[in-house]
């Protein structure tokens, strides 16, 4: 965890985290650093001598706590009963939600896959007690233990230092010849209590489920804000995408727990000696698909000229909205086509800018030139029931020639449908009195024409069908 919270650079760059103090020691190192012979416990000076290009960062307990809190918030999408177990664990009570996710194996795999997207190398263990699950995981055992007897058997085989208890007490037990937790469980309870106090027995009882182990439940934050410090400043956009994916995955976990989607979000790029660069994203509809959000943010970042290297990332959900569940069908339907259209619209907005992409909405107005308006993509439109209308409406109707009172456009026009009479607007100073027809040209094009009522009664071209 001390290594992962800083978003290590690619494997080609050796990186390590060291303790804080006058004589820092290596706590964790990337595979590239370990390839140079750097191991935990080594002094930072010796490590630098082995790998001259080594980047060493001091441990950041505050950022570790924030990362653990963010992971706990993300886990609320699976169960409402999540608690933190500092400094490096989280506890999920999953007994009540297994049917929802198709059983323990599927839930186990799903949590592991998304942990990888968060950039966390988590070890998952299942046990009847919270302290038992935590102890198995901290011992590196990815087990699914269903019953107390099985839990006791697995715990008994663990070394004594797997027990999360006072180091001095564990050292005394080791001096007495105790090597495993099972050795400790075999000692007389009265003697343990007199020698080590009630704390050790209490921990053992909670470990095995012999004593209640209530845990404080994580509350879902009202607003989402997460940040990520980079191990080394990044001067290029492609190297930021791993961190962006991590924050987007965490955001979508928070959204899933709220049954919501995000409408507006801000990704802030922090620099060492400059103000942060904000990257704002507005979506046509509320979304919580991490892959889609990553595509949109990548489009925005690709258009960005970085004025300075990026030292950290922060993601904020500025506006969210409840999601309406979609209806699924065996066959393709209009809802799926609309979703594809919204995906395309949002990608265009991310690439060209929000103001550069718009939509149209119908208005309850019979005059064609006033029956539409500019609108945000995806905005609900008025429910109107007009006869067929052309997709291309001319800005101004074009006068047509006529021969023997028949409209003419590169030849005589064949009237196929009509008339549709539109007589409106006498109340607002823009009256129209027209008979509209669907016509076809000699070349086969379908057009929309009308004839003025009264006066000269001329013909006009108003629209062209696709």
C-alpha positions in Angstrom: 0.0 0.0 0.0 2.8 2.6 0.7 4.0 1.9 -2.8 0.6 1.9 -4.6 -0.8 5.1 -3.2 1.9 7.1 -5.1 1.1 5.6 -8.6 4.5 4.2 -9.3 6.1 5.0 -12.7 6.3 2.3 -15.4 8.4 -0.8 -14.6 11.3 0.6 -16.5 11.9 3.2 -13.7 13.1 1.9 -10.3 11.0 3.4 -7.5 10.8 2.8 -3.7 9.1 4.1 -0.6 11.2 4.6 2.5 10.4 5.3 6.2 10.6 8.8 7.6 13.4 9.8 9.9 17.1 10.5 10.1 18.0 7.0 8.8 15.3 6.1 6.3 14.9 2.4 5.4 13.3 0.9 2.3 9.7 -0.3 3.0 8.6 -1.3 -0.5 10.1 -1.3 -4.0 8.9 -1.9 -7.5 10.0 -4.9 -9.6 12.4 -2.6 -11.4 14.0 -1.6 -8.2 14.1 -5.1 -6.8 15.9 -6.1 -10.0 18.8 -4.0 -8.8 19.0 -5.9 -5.5 16.9 -3.4 -3.5 14.9 -5.1 -0.7 12.8 -3.9 2.3 14.9 -3.1 5.3 17.8 -1.7 3.3 19.0 1.8 4.0 17.9 4.4 1.5 21.6 5.4 1.0 22.6 1.8 0.1 19.6 1.5 -2.2 20.7 4.7 -4.1 24.2 3.3 -4.5 22.8 0.1 -6.1 20.5 2.0 -8.5 21.7 5.5 -9.3 18.4 6.3 -11.1 16.3 5.2 -8.1 13.5 7.5 -7.1 12.8 7.3 -3.3 9.7 8.9 -1.8 9.0 9.0 2.0 6.0 7.1 3.2 2.8 9.1 3.3 0.5 7.7 6.0 -2.1 10.4 5.3 -2.4 9.4 1.7 -2.5 5.7 2.6 -5.5 6.4 4.9 -7.2 8.4 2.2 -6.7 5.6 -0.3 -8.0 3.0 2.2 -11.1 5.3 2.8 -11.6 5.6 -1.0 -11.4 1.8 -1.5 -14.0 1.4 1.4 -16.3 3.9 -0.3 -15.9 2.0 -3.6 -16.8 -1.3 -1.9 -20.2 0.1 -0.8 -21.5 -0.8 -4.3 -21.3 -4.5 -3.2 -22.7 -4.3 0.4 -23.9 -1.5 2.7 -21.8 -3.0 5.6 -18.2 -2.0 4.9 -15.7 -1.0 7.6 -12.1 0.1 7.5 -9.4 -1.9 9.3 -6.3 0.4 9.3 -3.6 0.5 8.3 -4.1 -1.7 5.3 -7.4 -3.6 5.2 -11.1 -3.3 4.6 -13.9 -5.5 5.8 -17.1 -6.4 3.7 -20.0 -8.3 5.2 -21.2 -10.1 2.1 -23.5 -12.8 3.5 -26.6 -10.9 2.6 -25.7 -10.0 -1.0 -24.3 -13.2 -2.5 -27.4 -14.1 -4.4 -27.4 -10.6 -6.0 -24.0 -11.2 -7.4 -24.4 -14.8 -8.4 -22.5 -16.4 -5.5 -19.3 -16.0 -3.6 -17.0 -17.1 -6.4 -18.3 -14.5 -8.8 -18.3 -11.8 -6.2 -14.8 -12.8 -5.2 -13.6 -12.5 -8.8 -15.4 -9.3 -9.5 -13.9 -7.5 -6.5 -10.4 -8.7 -7.5 -10.8 -7.4 -11.1 -11.9 -4.0 -10.0 -9.2 -3.8 -7.3 -6.7 -4.2 -10.2 -8.4 -1.2 -11.9 -7.9 0.8 -8.7 -4.2 0.0 -8.9 -4.4 -2.0 -5.6 -2.8 -5.4 -5.3 -5.4 -6.7 -2.8 -5.4 -10.1 -1.1 -9.0 -11.4 -0.6 -10.0 -13.8 2.2 -13.4 -14.9 3.4 -14.1 -16.2 6.9 -17.1 -16.3 9.4 -15.5 -13.6 11.5 -14.1 -10.2 10.5 -10.9 -10.6 12.5 -10.5 -14.1 11.0 -10.8 -12.8 7.4 -8.4 -10.0 8.1 -5.8 -12.3 9.6 -6.0 -14.7 6.7 -5.6 -11.9 4.2 -2.7 -10.3 6.0 -1.0 -13.7 6.1 -1.3 -13.7 2.2 -3.9 -16.6 2.1 -6.6 -16.1 -0.5 -9.0 -18.6 1.1 -12.8 -19.0 1.4 -13.5 -20.5 4.8 -17.1 -21.1 5.4 -17.3 -22.6 8.9 -15.8 -21.8 12.3 -14.0 -25.3 12.5 -12.3 -24.7 9.2 -11.3 -21.2 10.3 -9.7 -22.5 13.5 -7.8 -25.1 11.6 -6.3 -22.5 9.1 -5.6 -20.0 11.8 -3.8 -22.6 14.0 -1.3 -23.2 11.3 -0.3 -19.5 11.0 2.9 -18.2 12.6 2.4 -16.3 15.9 3.4 -13.0 14.3 0.3 -13.2 12.1 -1.7 -12.3 15.2 -2.3 -8.6 15.3 -1.4 -7.9 18.9 1.1 -6.2 21.1 4.7 -6.9 19.9 6.1 -7.3 23.4 3.5 -9.9 24.3 4.1 -11.9 21.1 7.9 -11.8 21.8 7.2 -13.2 25.3 5.1 -16.0 23.9 7.8 -16.8 21.3 10.4 -17.0 24.1 8.1 -19.5 25.8 8.2 -21.7 22.8 5.0 -20.6 21.1 5.5 -20.7 17.3 2.0 -20.7 15.9 -1.4 -19.3 16.7 -2.5 -22.9 17.4 0.2 -23.1 20.1 -1.2 -20.1 21.7 -4.8 -21.4 21.5 -3.7 -24.6 23.3 -2.5 -22.7 26.4 -4.8 -22.5 29.5 -7.1 -19.5 29.3 -6.6 -18.5 33.0 -2.9 -18.5 32.7 -3.0 -16.4 29.5 -5.3 -13.9 31.2 -3.0 -13.6 34.3 0.2 -13.3 32.3 -0.9 -11.1 29.4 -4.2 -9.5 30.6 -7.6 -9.8 29.1 -6.6 -8.1 25.8 -5.0 -11.3 24.3 -7.9 -13.5 25.1 -10.3 -10.9 23.8 -8.5 -10.9 20.4 -8.4 -14.7 20.2 -12.1 -14.9 21.0 -13.0 -12.3 18.4 -10.8 -14.2 15.9 -12.7 -17.4 16.4 -16.2 -15.9 16.8 -16.5 -16.6 20.5 -17.1 -13.0 21.3 -19.0 -10.3 19.3 -16.9 -8.1 17.1 -18.9 -5.0 16.2 -17.3 -2.7 13.7 -18.1 0.9 12.7 -19.8 1.1 9.3 -18.4 3.4 6.6 -20.9 6.2 5.7 -21.3 7.0 2.0 -20.0 10.5 1.4 -22.4 13.1 0.0 -19.9 14.3 -2.5 -17.1 12.5 -4.3 -13.5 13.9 -4.3 -10.4 11.7 -4.7 -6.8 12.5 -5.4 -3.7 10.7 -6.5 -0.1 11.7 -6.0 2.3 10.6 -8.8 5.6 9.1 -7.8 7.4 11.3 -10.3 6.1 14.4 -12.2 4.7 13.3 -15.6 5.3 15.5 -18.6 3.1 13.6 -21.1 -0.6 12.9 -21.2 -0.5 9.1 -22.1 1.4 8.4 -18.8 -1.5 10.0 -16.9 -4.1 7.6 -18.1 -3.4 4.9 -15.5 -4.1 7.3 -12.7 -7.2 8.7 -14.5 -8.5 5.2 -14.9 -8.0 4.5 -11.2 -9.9 7.7 -10.1 -12.7 7.0 -12.6 -13.1 3.5 -11.3 -13.3 4.8 -7.7 -15.9 7.4 -8.8 -18.1 4.7 -10.5 -18.0 2.6 -7.3 -19.3 5.6 -5.4 -22.0 6.3 -8.0 -23.1 2.6 -8.0 -23.6 2.8 -4.2 -25.8 5.9 -4.7 -27.6 4.5 -7.8 -26.6 7.6 -9.6 -24.7 8.8 -12.6 -22.4 11.8 -13.1 -23.4 14.8 -15.2 -20.4 17.1 -14.7 -17.0 16.3 -13.3 -13.6 18.1 -13.0 -10.2 16.5 -13.3 -7.5 18.7 -11.8 -3.9 18.3 -12.9 -1.6 19.5 -10.1 1.8 21.0 -10.9 4.7 21.6 -8.6 5.1 25.4 -9.3 2.0 26.3 -11.2 -1.7 26.5 -10.4 -3.6 23.3 -11.2 -5.0 22.8 -14.7 -8.7 22.0 -14.6 -10.2 19.6 -17.2 -14.0 19.8 -17.1 -16.3 17.3 -18.6 -20.1 17.7 -19.1 -22.2 14.6 -20.2 -25.4 14.6 -22.1 -26.9 12.0 -19.8 -25.9 10.8 -16.3 -23.3 8.0 -16.6 -21.3 5.7 -14.4 -19.4 3.5 -16.9 -15.8 3.8 -16.0 -14.6 2.8 -19.5 -16.8 5.4 -21.1 -15.7 8.2 -18.7 -12.0 7.2 -19.4 -12.6 7.5 -23.2 -14.1 11.0 -22.7 -11.4 12.2 -20.4 -8.7 10.9 -22.8 -10.3 12.9 -25.6 -10.1 16.0 -23.5 -6.6 15.3 -22.3 -5.4 14.7 -25.9 -6.4 18.2 -26.8 -4.5 19.7 -23.9 -1.1 21.2 -24.1 0.6 20.6 -20.7 2.4 23.7 -19.6 4.2 21.8 -16.8 4.7 18.3 -15.6 1.8 16.8 -13.6 2.6 15.9 -10.0 -0.9 14.7 -9.0 -4.5 14.2 -10.0 -7.8 15.1 -8.3 -11.2 14.1 -9.5 -14.4 15.8 -8.3 -18.0 14.9 -9.2 -19.6 18.4 -9.6 -23.1 17.2 -10.5 -24.9 13.9 -10.3 -28.4 12.6 -10.9 -30.3 9.4 -10.2 -30.1 6.8 -12.9 -33.3 5.3 -14.4 -32.9 1.5 -14.9 -32.9 0.5 -18.6 -35.3 -2.0 -20.0 -33.5 -4.8 -21.8 -34.8 -6.7 -24.8 -33.7 -9.8 -26.6 -33.6 -7.8 -29.8 -32.1 -4.4 -30.5 -34.4 -1.6 -29.8 -34.6 2.2 -29.9 -33.2 2.6 -26.3 -30.0 0.9 -27.3 -29.7 3.0 -30.5 -30.3 6.1 -28.4 -27.5 5.0 -26.0 -25.1 4.6 -28.9 -26.1 8.1 -30.1 -25.4 9.6 -26.7 -22.0 7.8 -26.6 -21.1 9.4 -29.9 -22.4 12.8 -28.9 -20.4 12.8 -25.7 -17.2 11.8 -27.5 -17.7 14.6 -30.0 -18.3 17.1 -27.1 -15.1 15.8 -25.4 -13.1 16.2 -28.5 -14.6 19.4 -30.0 -15.9 21.2 -26.9 -19.3 21.2 -25.3 -20.5 24.3 -27.1 -19.5 22.9 -30.5 -22.0 20.1 -30.4 -25.7 20.7 -30.0 -29.1 19.1 -30.6 -32.5 19.9 -31.9 -35.9 19.6 -30.2 -39.4 19.8 -31.5 -41.8 22.5 -30.5 -45.6 22.3 -30.5 -45.9 24.8 -33.4 -47.3 24.1 -36.9 -45.3 26.7 -38.8 -42.2 24.6 -39.9 -39.7 27.3 -39.4 -40.8 27.7 -35.8 -41.4 24.0 -35.0 -37.8 23.3 -33.7 -35.2 24.9 -31.4 -31.7 24.3 -30.5 -31.3 22.1 -27.4 -28.7 20.2 -25.4 -28.2 16.7 -26.8 -30.5 14.2 -25.1 -32.8 16.9 -23.8 -36.5 15.8 -23.7 -38.5 17.1 -26.6 -42.2 18.1 -26.8 -44.6 15.4 -27.7 -45.9 16.4 -31.2 -47.5 14.4 -33.9 -46.8 16.0 -37.3 -47.1 14.4 -40.7 -43.7 13.5 -42.3 -41.2 16.3 -42.2 -38.0 16.6 -44.1 -34.7 16.4 -42.3 -33.3 19.4 -44.3 -35.4 22.5 -44.0 -34.2 25.5 -46.0 -33.3 28.7 -44.1 -35.6 30.6 -46.5 -38.2 29.0 -48.8 -37.0 29.1 -52.4 -39.5 30.3 -55.1 -40.2 27.7 -57.8 -41.2 28.3 -61.4 -44.5 27.0 -62.6 -45.8 26.0 -65.9 -49.5 25.7 -66.5 -49.9 26.1 -62.7 -47.6 23.0 -62.1 -44.5 23.5 -60.0 -41.2 23.1 -61.9 -37.7 22.3 -60.7 -35.4 21.0 -63.4 -38.5 19.6 -64.9 -42.1 19.1 -63.8 -42.7 17.9 -60.2 -44.9 15.0 -59.4 -47.2 15.6 -56.4 -47.3 12.5 -54.3 -49.2 13.5 -51.2 -51.0 16.5 -49.9 -52.3 19.1 -49.4 -51.5 19.6 -45.7 -52.9 23.0 -44.9 -51.1 25.2 -42.4 -52.8 28.4 -41.4 -51.4 29.9 -38.3 -49.6 32.8 -36.7 -52.3 35.5 -37.0 -51.9 36.3 -33.3 -48.1 37.1 -33.3 -47.6 39.2 -36.5 -46.1 36.3 -38.6 -49.2 34.7 -40.3 -48.8 31.9 -42.8 -51.4 30.4 -45.1 -50.0 27.5 -47.1 -50.8 24.1 -48.6 -47.9 21.7 -48.4 -47.2 18.8 -50.7 -44.8 15.9 -50.9 -43.3 16.0 -54.4 -40.7 14.1 -56.4 -38.4 15.5 -59.0 -37.6 14.0 -62.4 -34.3 12.7 -60.9 -36.2 10.9 -58.1 -35.5 13.3 -55.2 -38.3 13.7 -52.6 -38.9 17.3 -51.6 -41.4 19.3 -49.6 -43.1 22.2 -51.4 -46.0 24.5 -50.6 -48.3 26.9 -52.4 -49.4 30.2 -50.9 -53.1 30.6 -50.4 -54.6 33.9 -51.7 -52.8 36.5 -53.6 -50.5 35.2 -56.4 -50.5 31.7 -55.0 -46.9 30.9 -56.0 -45.0 27.7 -55.3 -42.0 27.4 -52.9 -39.4 24.7 -52.1 -39.2 24.4 -48.2 -37.4 21.2 -47.5 -35.6 18.1 -48.9 -36.1 14.6 -47.6 -33.0 12.4 -47.0 
